[in-house]
Amino acid sequence: MLYQASLGDVDFITGDYLAEVNIAENAQAHAAGTHPGWEQTAWDGIEQTIELLNEKRIKVVVNGGAHNPRGLAEKVFELVNFPIPTPTQNLFKSI
């Protein structure tokens, strides 16, 4: 993601982080409470690139939330200091 944002003249970046192997490997760990339920590499890409994404106003679409998309969305909200909606609110309605 950082490479795309740094070198490309892009408006959007998409990321496909889910494969059957990832989902299967993490399902039991997530159910046991030992895995956050989202793909770490999706978070790493966002965290490493967030300032450049903001500077260039690049939009990002990823499917790295896996078993816990809300958890990944909440981490991103915290990273950008955006108020996290309550569980009964739509995460993206306030954006």
KOLGU-4560 file (N, C-alpha, C; in nm, 3 decimals, padded with zeros to 5 digits):
<recs>
<n_xx: 00.082 n_yy: -00.118 n_zz: 00.000 ca_xx: 00.000 ca_yy: 00.000 ca_zz: 00.000 c_xx: 00.087 c_yy: 00.126 c_zz: 00.000 mol: A seq: 1 type: MET>
<n_xx: 00.190 n_yy: 00.125 n_zz: 00.081 ca_xx: 00.280 ca_yy: 00.240 ca_zz: 00.087 c_xx: 00.348 c_yy: 00.262 c_zz: -00.048 mol: A seq: 2 type: LEU>
<n_xx: 00.390 n_yy: 00.153 n_zz: -00.111 ca_xx: 00.454 ca_yy: 00.161 ca_zz: -00.241 c_xx: 00.358 c_yy: 00.223 c_zz: -00.344 mol: A seq: 3 type: TYR>
<n_xx: 00.234 n_yy: 00.175 n_zz: -00.345 ca_xx: 00.136 ca_yy: 00.229 ca_zz: -00.439 c_xx: 00.111 c_yy: 00.377 c_zz: -00.414 mol: A seq: 4 type: GLN>
<n_xx: 00.095 n_yy: 00.414 n_zz: -00.289 ca_xx: 00.066 ca_yy: 00.553 ca_zz: -00.255 c_xx: 00.186 c_yy: 00.644 c_zz: -00.283 mol: A seq: 5 type: ALA>
<n_xx: 00.306 n_yy: 00.593 n_zz: -00.260 ca_xx: 00.426 ca_yy: 00.674 ca_zz: -00.278 c_xx: 00.459 c_yy: 00.698 c_zz: -00.425 mol: A seq: 6 type: SER>
<n_xx: 00.449 n_yy: 00.594 n_zz: -00.504 ca_xx: 00.497 ca_yy: 00.604 ca_zz: -00.642 c_xx: 00.387 c_yy: 00.623 c_zz: -00.745 mol: A seq: 7 type: LEU>
<n_xx: 00.266 n_yy: 00.595 n_zz: -00.707 ca_xx: 00.160 ca_yy: 00.604 ca_zz: -00.806 c_xx: 00.082 c_yy: 00.733 c_zz: -00.798 mol: A seq: 8 type: GLY>
<n_xx: 00.032 n_yy: 00.774 n_zz: -00.914 ca_xx: -00.061 ca_yy: 00.886 ca_zz: -00.920 c_xx: -00.200 c_yy: 00.823 c_zz: -00.918 mol: A seq: 9 type: ASP>
<n_xx: -00.248 n_yy: 00.794 n_zz: -00.799 ca_xx: -00.371 ca_yy: 00.716 ca_zz: -00.785 c_xx: -00.476 c_yy: 00.790 c_zz: -00.703 mol: A seq: 10 type: VAL>
<n_xx: -00.600 n_yy: 00.758 n_zz: -00.731 ca_xx: -00.711 ca_yy: 00.811 ca_zz: -00.652 c_xx: -00.759 c_yy: 00.710 c_zz: -00.550 mol: A seq: 11 type: ASP>
<n_xx: -00.746 n_yy: 00.580 n_zz: -00.584 ca_xx: -00.794 ca_yy: 00.471 ca_zz: -00.499 c_xx: -00.689 c_yy: 00.362 c_zz: -00.490 mol: A seq: 12 type: PHE>
<n_xx: -00.685 n_yy: 00.296 n_zz: -00.375 ca_xx: -00.604 ca_yy: 00.175 ca_zz: -00.357 c_xx: -00.697 c_yy: 00.068 c_zz: -00.303 mol: A seq: 13 type: ILE>
<n_xx: -00.690 n_yy: -00.049 n_zz: -00.364 ca_xx: -00.768 ca_yy: -00.161 ca_zz: -00.314 c_xx: -00.673 c_yy: -00.268 c_zz: -00.262 mol: A seq: 14 type: THR>
<n_xx: -00.717 n_yy: -00.341 n_zz: -00.162 ca_xx: -00.635 ca_yy: -00.448 ca_zz: -00.107 c_xx: -00.718 c_yy: -00.572 c_zz: -00.081 mol: A seq: 15 type: GLY>
<n_xx: -00.670 n_yy: -00.685 n_zz: -00.131 ca_xx: -00.737 ca_yy: -00.812 ca_zz: -00.111 c_xx: -00.651 c_yy: -00.894 c_zz: -00.016 mol: A seq: 16 type: ASP>
<n_xx: -00.691 n_yy: -00.899 n_zz: 00.109 ca_xx: -00.613 ca_yy: -00.965 ca_zz: 00.212 c_xx: -00.668 c_yy: -01.100 c_zz: 00.253 mol: A seq: 17 type: TYR>
<n_xx: -00.782 n_yy: -01.139 n_zz: 00.196 ca_xx: -00.845 ca_yy: -01.262 ca_zz: 00.241 c_xx: -00.827 c_yy: -01.374 c_zz: 00.140 mol: A seq: 18 type: LEU>
<n_xx: -00.777 n_yy: -01.482 n_zz: 00.189 ca_xx: -00.769 ca_yy: -01.606 ca_zz: 00.113 c_xx: -00.828 c_yy: -01.714 c_zz: 00.202 mol: A seq: 19 type: ALA>
<n_xx: -00.871 n_yy: -01.819 n_zz: 00.141 ca_xx: -00.932 ca_yy: -01.927 ca_zz: 00.218 c_xx: -00.840 c_yy: -01.975 c_zz: 00.329 mol: A seq: 20 type: GLU>
<n_xx: -00.711 n_yy: -01.980 n_zz: 00.300 ca_xx: -00.614 ca_yy: -02.025 ca_zz: 00.401 c_xx: -00.612 c_yy: -01.930 c_zz: 00.520 mol: A seq: 21 type: VAL>
<n_xx: -00.607 n_yy: -01.800 n_zz: 00.493 ca_xx: -00.606 ca_yy: -01.701 ca_zz: 00.602 c_xx: -00.731 c_yy: -01.715 c_zz: 00.688 mol: A seq: 22 type: ASN>
<n_xx: -00.844 n_yy: -01.723 n_zz: 00.623 ca_xx: -00.970 ca_yy: -01.730 ca_zz: 00.696 c_xx: -00.975 c_yy: -01.855 c_zz: 00.782 mol: A seq: 23 type: ILE>
<n_xx: -00.937 n_yy: -01.967 n_zz: 00.724 ca_xx: -00.941 ca_yy: -02.094 ca_zz: 00.798 c_xx: -00.843 c_yy: -02.094 c_zz: 00.915 mol: A seq: 24 type: ALA>
<n_xx: -00.722 n_yy: -02.046 n_zz: 00.891 ca_xx: -00.620 ca_yy: -02.046 ca_zz: 00.997 c_xx: -00.658 c_yy: -01.957 c_zz: 01.115 mol: A seq: 25 type: GLU>
<n_xx: -00.724 n_yy: -01.847 n_zz: 01.085 ca_xx: -00.754 ca_yy: -01.750 ca_zz: 01.191 c_xx: -00.890 c_yy: -01.771 c_zz: 01.257 mol: A seq: 26 type: ASN>
<n_xx: -00.977 n_yy: -01.851 n_zz: 01.198 ca_xx: -01.112 ca_yy: -01.869 ca_zz: 01.252 c_xx: -01.110 c_yy: -01.927 c_zz: 01.393 mol: A seq: 27 type: ALA>
<n_xx: -01.035 n_yy: -02.033 n_zz: 01.413 ca_xx: -01.031 ca_yy: -02.095 ca_zz: 01.546 c_xx: -00.963 c_yy: -02.004 c_zz: 01.647 mol: A seq: 28 type: GLN>
<n_xx: -00.857 n_yy: -01.939 n_zz: 01.608 ca_xx: -00.787 ca_yy: -01.849 ca_zz: 01.700 c_xx: -00.877 c_yy: -01.732 c_zz: 01.738 mol: A seq: 29 type: ALA>
<n_xx: -00.953 n_yy: -01.680 n_zz: 01.643 ca_xx: -01.044 ca_yy: -01.570 ca_zz: 01.673 c_xx: -01.155 c_yy: -01.616 c_zz: 01.767 mol: A seq: 30 type: HIS>
<n_xx: -01.209 n_yy: -01.734 n_zz: 01.740 ca_xx: -01.313 ca_yy: -01.789 ca_zz: 01.827 c_xx: -01.261 c_yy: -01.813 c_zz: 01.969 mol: A seq: 31 type: ALA>
<n_xx: -01.134 n_yy: -01.848 n_zz: 01.981 ca_xx: -01.073 ca_yy: -01.872 ca_zz: 02.112 c_xx: -01.030 c_yy: -01.742 c_zz: 02.180 mol: A seq: 32 type: ALA>
<n_xx: -01.039 n_yy: -01.630 n_zz: 02.108 ca_xx: -01.001 ca_yy: -01.501 ca_zz: 02.167 c_xx: -00.853 c_yy: -01.472 c_zz: 02.161 mol: A seq: 33 type: GLY>
<n_xx: -00.778 n_yy: -01.545 n_zz: 02.078 ca_xx: -00.633 ca_yy: -01.524 ca_zz: 02.069 c_xx: -00.591 c_yy: -01.456 c_zz: 01.939 mol: A seq: 34 type: THR>
<n_xx: -00.689 n_yy: -01.412 n_zz: 01.863 ca_xx: -00.662 ca_yy: -01.344 ca_zz: 01.736 c_xx: -00.764 c_yy: -01.232 c_zz: 01.721 mol: A seq: 35 type: HIS>
<n_xx: -00.724 n_yy: -01.115 n_zz: 01.670 ca_xx: -00.819 ca_yy: -01.004 ca_zz: 01.662 c_xx: -00.930 c_yy: -01.024 c_zz: 01.559 mol: A seq: 36 type: PRO>
<n_xx: -00.913 n_yy: -01.120 n_zz: 01.468 ca_xx: -01.017 ca_yy: -01.147 ca_zz: 01.370 c_xx: -01.000 c_yy: -01.075 c_zz: 01.238 mol: A seq: 37 type: GLY>
<n_xx: -00.908 n_yy: -00.982 n_zz: 01.231 ca_xx: -00.879 ca_yy: -00.912 ca_zz: 01.106 c_xx: -00.734 c_yy: -00.940 c_zz: 01.069 mol: A seq: 38 type: TRP>
<n_xx: -00.701 n_yy: -00.915 n_zz: 00.944 ca_xx: -00.567 ca_yy: -00.946 ca_zz: 00.894 c_xx: -00.465 c_yy: -00.840 c_zz: 00.935 mol: A seq: 39 type: GLU>
<n_xx: -00.361 n_yy: -00.884 n_zz: 01.003 ca_xx: -00.257 ca_yy: -00.792 ca_zz: 01.051 c_xx: -00.192 c_yy: -00.715 c_zz: 00.937 mol: A seq: 40 type: GLN>
<n_xx: -00.173 n_yy: -00.781 n_zz: 00.823 ca_xx: -00.108 ca_yy: -00.712 ca_zz: 00.711 c_xx: -00.194 c_yy: -00.599 c_zz: 00.655 mol: A seq: 41 type: THR>
<n_xx: -00.326 n_yy: -00.613 n_zz: 00.665 ca_xx: -00.414 ca_yy: -00.504 ca_zz: 00.623 c_xx: -00.393 c_yy: -00.384 c_zz: 00.716 mol: A seq: 42 type: ALA>
<n_xx: -00.389 n_yy: -00.408 n_zz: 00.845 ca_xx: -00.366 ca_yy: -00.301 ca_zz: 00.942 c_xx: -00.228 c_yy: -00.239 c_zz: 00.921 mol: A seq: 43 type: TRP>
<n_xx: -00.127 n_yy: -00.322 n_zz: 00.901 ca_xx: 00.009 ca_yy: -00.270 ca_zz: 00.882 c_xx: 00.015 c_yy: -00.173 c_zz: 00.764 mol: A seq: 44 type: ASP>
<n_xx: -00.049 n_yy: -00.212 n_zz: 00.653 ca_xx: -00.049 ca_yy: -00.125 ca_zz: 00.535 c_xx: -00.116 c_yy: 00.008 c_zz: 00.562 mol: A seq: 45 type: GLY>
<n_xx: -00.229 n_yy: 00.004 n_zz: 00.630 ca_xx: -00.300 ca_yy: 00.128 ca_zz: 00.662 c_xx: -00.218 c_yy: 00.214 c_zz: 00.757 mol: A seq: 46 type: ILE>
<n_xx: -00.166 n_yy: 00.153 n_zz: 00.861 ca_xx: -00.090 ca_yy: 00.227 ca_zz: 00.962 c_xx: 00.035 c_yy: 00.292 c_zz: 00.903 mol: A seq: 47 type: GLU>
<n_xx: 00.105 n_yy: 00.220 n_zz: 00.817 ca_xx: 00.227 ca_yy: 00.272 ca_zz: 00.756 c_xx: 00.200 c_yy: 00.383 c_zz: 00.654 mol: A seq: 48 type: GLN>
<n_xx: 00.080 n_yy: 00.387 n_zz: 00.599 ca_xx: 00.052 ca_yy: 00.472 ca_zz: 00.485 c_xx: -00.044 c_yy: 00.587 c_zz: 00.518 mol: A seq: 49 type: THR>
<n_xx: -00.102 n_yy: 00.589 n_zz: 00.636 ca_xx: -00.213 ca_yy: 00.679 ca_zz: 00.665 c_xx: -00.181 c_yy: 00.827 c_zz: 00.639 mol: A seq: 50 type: ILE>
<n_xx: -00.063 n_yy: 00.871 n_zz: 00.674 ca_xx: -00.030 ca_yy: 01.013 ca_zz: 00.654 c_xx: -00.024 c_yy: 01.048 c_zz: 00.505 mol: A seq: 51 type: GLU>
<n_xx: 00.035 n_yy: 00.961 n_zz: 00.427 ca_xx: 00.044 ca_yy: 00.984 ca_zz: 00.283 c_xx: -00.094 c_yy: 00.975 c_zz: 00.217 mol: A seq: 52 type: LEU>
<n_xx: -00.176 n_yy: 00.880 n_zz: 00.264 ca_xx: -00.312 ca_yy: 00.870 ca_zz: 00.212 c_xx: -00.388 c_yy: 01.000 c_zz: 00.236 mol: A seq: 53 type: LEU>
<n_xx: -00.372 n_yy: 01.054 n_zz: 00.353 ca_xx: -00.439 ca_yy: 01.180 ca_zz: 00.386 c_xx: -00.383 c_yy: 01.295 c_zz: 00.302 mol: A seq: 54 type: ASN>
<n_xx: -00.252 n_yy: 01.303 n_zz: 00.294 ca_xx: -00.188 ca_yy: 01.411 ca_zz: 00.218 c_xx: -00.232 c_yy: 01.411 c_zz: 00.072 mol: A seq: 55 type: GLU>
<n_xx: -00.238 n_yy: 01.293 n_zz: 00.011 ca_xx: -00.275 ca_yy: 01.282 ca_zz: -00.130 c_xx: -00.425 c_yy: 01.259 c_zz: -00.150 mol: A seq: 56 type: LYS>
<n_xx: -00.498 n_yy: 01.249 n_zz: -00.038 ca_xx: -00.644 ca_yy: 01.228 ca_zz: -00.042 c_xx: -00.680 c_yy: 01.101 c_zz: -00.118 mol: A seq: 57 type: ARG>
<n_xx: -00.602 n_yy: 00.996 n_zz: -00.097 ca_xx: -00.626 ca_yy: 00.867 ca_zz: -00.162 c_xx: -00.729 c_yy: 00.789 c_zz: -00.081 mol: A seq: 58 type: ILE>
<n_xx: -00.825 n_yy: 00.734 n_zz: -00.151 ca_xx: -00.926 ca_yy: 00.650 ca_zz: -00.086 c_xx: -00.877 c_yy: 00.506 c_zz: -00.086 mol: A seq: 59 type: LYS>
<n_xx: -00.913 n_yy: 00.430 n_zz: 00.019 ca_xx: -00.868 ca_yy: 00.292 ca_zz: 00.034 c_xx: -00.988 c_yy: 00.202 c_zz: 00.058 mol: A seq: 60 type: VAL>
<n_xx: -00.988 n_yy: 00.089 n_zz: -00.011 ca_xx: -01.089 ca_yy: -00.013 ca_zz: 00.010 c_xx: -01.015 c_yy: -00.145 c_zz: 00.032 mol: A seq: 61 type: VAL>
<n_xx: -01.035 n_yy: -00.206 n_zz: 00.148 ca_xx: -00.972 ca_yy: -00.334 ca_zz: 00.177 c_xx: -01.076 c_yy: -00.431 c_zz: 00.233 mol: A seq: 62 type: VAL>
<n_xx: -01.048 n_yy: -00.558 n_zz: 00.218 ca_xx: -01.135 ca_yy: -00.659 ca_zz: 00.277 c_xx: -01.063 c_yy: -00.731 c_zz: 00.390 mol: A seq: 63 type: ASN>
<n_xx: -00.975 n_yy: -00.664 n_zz: 00.455 ca_xx: -00.893 ca_yy: -00.725 ca_zz: 00.560 c_xx: -00.960 c_yy: -00.743 c_zz: 00.694 mol: A seq: 64 type: GLY>
<n_xx: -01.088 n_yy: -00.710 n_zz: 00.704 ca_xx: -01.158 ca_yy: -00.725 ca_zz: 00.830 c_xx: -01.189 c_yy: -00.868 c_zz: 00.867 mol: A seq: 65 type: GLY>
<n_xx: -01.196 n_yy: -00.956 n_zz: 00.769 ca_xx: -01.217 ca_yy: -01.100 ca_zz: 00.788 c_xx: -01.332 c_yy: -01.130 c_zz: 00.884 mol: A seq: 66 type: ALA>
<n_xx: -01.299 n_yy: -01.190 n_zz: 00.999 ca_xx: -01.400 ca_yy: -01.230 ca_zz: 01.097 c_xx: -01.445 c_yy: -01.114 c_zz: 01.186 mol: A seq: 67 type: HIS>
<n_xx: -01.372 n_yy: -01.004 n_zz: 01.179 ca_xx: -01.402 ca_yy: -00.891 ca_zz: 01.267 c_xx: -01.380 c_yy: -00.758 c_zz: 01.193 mol: A seq: 68 type: ASN>
<n_xx: -01.460 n_yy: -00.731 n_zz: 01.091 ca_xx: -01.439 ca_yy: -00.605 ca_zz: 01.017 c_xx: -01.459 c_yy: -00.482 c_zz: 01.104 mol: A seq: 69 type: PRO>
<n_xx: -01.549 n_yy: -00.489 n_zz: 01.199 ca_xx: -01.569 ca_yy: -00.375 ca_zz: 01.288 c_xx: -01.443 c_yy: -00.347 c_zz: 01.370 mol: A seq: 70 type: ARG>
<n_xx: -01.375 n_yy: -00.451 n_zz: 01.413 ca_xx: -01.251 ca_yy: -00.434 ca_zz: 01.490 c_xx: -01.144 c_yy: -00.360 c_zz: 01.411 mol: A seq: 71 type: GLY>
<n_xx: -01.128 n_yy: -00.397 n_zz: 01.285 ca_xx: -01.031 ca_yy: -00.327 ca_zz: 01.201 c_xx: -01.074 c_yy: -00.183 c_zz: 01.177 mol: A seq: 72 type: LEU>
<n_xx: -01.203 n_yy: -00.163 n_zz: 01.151 ca_xx: -01.254 ca_yy: -00.027 ca_zz: 01.130 c_xx: -01.232 c_yy: 00.059 c_zz: 01.254 mol: A seq: 73 type: ALA>
<n_xx: -01.255 n_yy: 00.002 n_zz: 01.372 ca_xx: -01.235 ca_yy: 00.079 ca_zz: 01.495 c_xx: -01.089 c_yy: 00.118 c_zz: 01.513 mol: A seq: 74 type: GLU>
<n_xx: -00.995 n_yy: 00.028 n_zz: 01.478 ca_xx: -00.852 ca_yy: 00.063 ca_zz: 01.487 c_xx: -00.819 c_yy: 00.178 c_zz: 01.394 mol: A seq: 75 type: LYS>
<n_xx: -00.877 n_yy: 00.178 n_zz: 01.275 ca_xx: -00.853 ca_yy: 00.287 ca_zz: 01.180 c_xx: -00.913 c_yy: 00.417 c_zz: 01.234 mol: A seq: 76 type: VAL>
<n_xx: -01.034 n_yy: 00.408 n_zz: 01.290 ca_xx: -01.097 ca_yy: 00.527 ca_zz: 01.348 c_xx: -01.008 c_yy: 00.584 c_zz: 01.458 mol: A seq: 77 type: PHE>
<n_xx: -00.953 n_yy: 00.498 n_zz: 01.543 ca_xx: -00.864 ca_yy: 00.544 ca_zz: 01.650 c_xx: -00.738 c_yy: 00.607 c_zz: 01.593 mol: A seq: 78 type: GLU>
<n_xx: -00.683 n_yy: 00.547 n_zz: 01.489 ca_xx: -00.560 ca_yy: 00.598 ca_zz: 01.426 c_xx: -00.579 c_yy: 00.740 c_zz: 01.374 mol: A seq: 79 type: LEU>
<n_xx: -00.695 n_yy: 00.769 n_zz: 01.320 ca_xx: -00.719 ca_yy: 00.901 ca_zz: 01.262 c_xx: -00.796 c_yy: 00.993 c_zz: 01.357 mol: A seq: 80 type: VAL>
<n_xx: -00.808 n_yy: 00.951 n_zz: 01.482 ca_xx: -00.876 ca_yy: 01.030 ca_zz: 01.585 c_xx: -01.019 c_yy: 01.066 c_zz: 01.547 mol: A seq: 81 type: ASN>
<n_xx: -01.090 n_yy: 00.970 n_zz: 01.493 ca_xx: -01.230 ca_yy: 00.988 ca_zz: 01.454 c_xx: -01.316 c_yy: 00.919 c_zz: 01.558 mol: A seq: 82 type: PHE>
<n_xx: -01.423 n_yy: 00.980 n_zz: 01.606 ca_xx: -01.506 ca_yy: 00.916 ca_zz: 01.708 c_xx: -01.561 c_yy: 00.781 c_zz: 01.659 mol: A seq: 83 type: PRO>
<n_xx: -01.548 n_yy: 00.680 n_zz: 01.742 ca_xx: -01.597 ca_yy: 00.547 ca_zz: 01.708 c_xx: -01.746 c_yy: 00.540 c_zz: 01.739 mol: A seq: 84 type: ILE>
<n_xx: -01.828 n_yy: 00.507 n_zz: 01.639 ca_xx: -01.972 ca_yy: 00.494 ca_zz: 01.665 c_xx: -02.000 c_yy: 00.378 c_zz: 01.761 mol: A seq: 85 type: PRO>
<n_xx: -02.111 n_yy: 00.384 n_zz: 01.828 ca_xx: -02.152 ca_yy: 00.273 ca_zz: 01.916 c_xx: -02.187 c_yy: 00.153 c_zz: 01.829 mol: A seq: 86 type: THR>
<n_xx: -02.191 n_yy: 00.034 n_zz: 01.887 ca_xx: -02.223 ca_yy: -00.086 ca_zz: 01.808 c_xx: -02.357 c_yy: -00.079 c_zz: 01.734 mol: A seq: 87 type: PRO>
<n_xx: -02.451 n_yy: 00.002 n_zz: 01.782 ca_xx: -02.580 ca_yy: 00.010 ca_zz: 01.713 c_xx: -02.581 c_yy: 00.113 c_zz: 01.600 mol: A seq: 88 type: THR>
<n_xx: -02.474 n_yy: 00.192 n_zz: 01.589 ca_xx: -02.464 ca_yy: 00.291 ca_zz: 01.483 c_xx: -02.392 c_yy: 00.232 c_zz: 01.363 mol: A seq: 89 type: GLN>
<n_xx: -02.421 n_yy: 00.284 n_zz: 01.247 ca_xx: -02.351 ca_yy: 00.248 ca_zz: 01.127 c_xx: -02.214 c_yy: 00.315 c_zz: 01.132 mol: A seq: 90 type: ASN>
<n_xx: -02.106 n_yy: 00.238 n_zz: 01.116 ca_xx: -01.971 ca_yy: 00.294 ca_zz: 01.124 c_xx: -01.948 c_yy: 00.407 c_zz: 01.025 mol: A seq: 91 type: LEU>
<n_xx: -02.007 n_yy: 00.399 n_zz: 00.909 ca_xx: -01.974 ca_yy: 00.491 ca_zz: 00.803 c_xx: -02.078 c_yy: 00.599 c_zz: 00.779 mol: A seq: 92 type: PHE>
<n_xx: -02.187 n_yy: 00.595 n_zz: 00.852 ca_xx: -02.291 ca_yy: 00.695 ca_zz: 00.834 c_xx: -02.242 c_yy: 00.835 c_zz: 00.870 mol: A seq: 93 type: LYS>
<n_xx: -02.153 n_yy: 00.845 n_zz: 00.968 ca_xx: -02.108 ca_yy: 00.976 ca_zz: 01.016 c_xx: -01.990 c_yy: 01.032 c_zz: 00.937 mol: A seq: 94 type: SER>
<n_xx: -01.940 n_yy: 00.958 n_zz: 00.841 ca_xx: -01.824 ca_yy: 01.005 ca_zz: 00.762 c_xx: -01.871 c_yy: 01.099 c_zz: 00.655 mol: A seq: 95 type: ILE>
</recs>
